[in-house]
């Protein structure tokens, strides 16, 4: 049984400056997406390589863990000049939640 109420983002868990920073980081990361792979319980998002990208990714993940505690988030850093992968997993319905919340990820996945 899918309890959609458990898939609710609580941006109120972040202060206004943190919400602004999270939005900025989401835009930075979105612009580096190279590939999106559907997982049985979520998505794997391969990001490009860039100066400061790993730090931006870690900071973004810390915000996401606070506002979306139902997500199981893992960062697989790339080696040297290879891209990092961000895994977002969760309970039933999480892929739909991610597609609605991050349309650029949905669009990237659909264009493959």
C-alpha positions in Angstrom: 0.0 0.0 0.0 1.3 3.4 -1.0 0.9 6.2 1.6 1.4 9.3 -0.5 1.4 11.5 2.6 4.8 10.0 3.5 6.1 11.5 0.3 5.8 15.1 1.3 8.6 17.6 1.1 8.8 19.9 4.1 10.6 23.0 2.9 9.6 24.6 6.1 12.3 22.6 7.8 14.7 25.0 6.1 15.1 28.7 6.8 14.4 31.2 4.0 18.1 31.7 3.3 18.6 27.9 3.2 15.7 27.5 0.8 17.2 30.1 -1.5 20.6 28.4 -1.3 19.0 25.0 -2.0 17.2 26.4 -5.0 20.4 27.8 -6.3 22.3 24.5 -5.8 19.5 22.6 -7.5 19.9 24.8 -10.6 23.7 24.4 -10.6 23.3 20.6 -10.4 20.5 20.4 -12.9 22.7 22.1 -15.5 25.3 19.3 -15.1 23.1 16.3 -15.5 24.6 13.9 -18.0 22.3 10.9 -17.6 19.3 9.7 -15.6 18.8 6.0 -15.0 15.6 4.6 -13.5 16.1 2.3 -10.5 13.5 -0.1 -9.1 13.0 2.3 -6.2 14.2 5.6 -7.5 16.6 7.3 -9.8 20.4 7.5 -10.4 21.5 10.8 -11.7 25.0 11.1 -13.3 26.4 14.5 -13.1 29.1 16.2 -15.0 32.5 17.2 -13.7 33.1 20.7 -12.5 35.1 22.8 -10.1 33.3 22.8 -6.7 30.6 20.4 -8.0 31.2 17.8 -5.3 30.9 20.4 -2.6 27.7 21.8 -4.1 26.3 18.2 -4.3 27.0 17.5 -0.7 25.5 20.8 0.5 22.4 20.1 -1.6 22.0 16.6 -0.2 22.2 17.9 3.4 19.2 20.2 2.6 17.3 17.4 0.9 17.8 15.1 3.9 16.2 17.7 6.1 13.2 18.5 4.0 12.6 15.0 2.5 13.6 12.5 5.2 11.9 9.7 3.4 14.5 9.8 0.6 17.5 7.5 0.8 20.2 9.6 -0.7 23.7 8.4 -1.7 26.5 10.1 -3.4 28.9 8.1 -5.5 31.8 10.5 -6.2 33.6 10.1 -9.4 37.3 9.3 -9.5 39.6 12.1 -10.8 37.8 13.6 -13.8 34.8 11.2 -13.9 31.3 12.3 -13.0 29.6 11.7 -9.7 26.3 9.9 -9.4 23.5 10.9 -7.1 21.1 8.1 -6.1 17.6 9.0 -4.8 15.7 6.1 -3.5 12.6 5.7 -1.4 9.2 4.0 -0.8 6.6 3.2 -3.4 5.7 6.3 -5.3 9.1 8.0 -5.0 9.8 8.0 -8.7 6.5 9.9 -9.4 7.4 12.3 -6.6 10.8 13.0 -8.0 9.5 13.5 -11.6 6.9 16.0 -10.3 9.4 17.8 -8.0 12.4 17.8 -10.5 10.9 18.2 -14.0 14.4 18.7 -15.5 15.2 15.2 -14.3 12.0 13.9 -15.8 12.7 15.6 -19.1 16.2 14.4 -19.2 15.0 10.8 -18.6 12.3 11.1 -21.2 14.7 12.4 -23.9 16.9 9.3 -23.7 
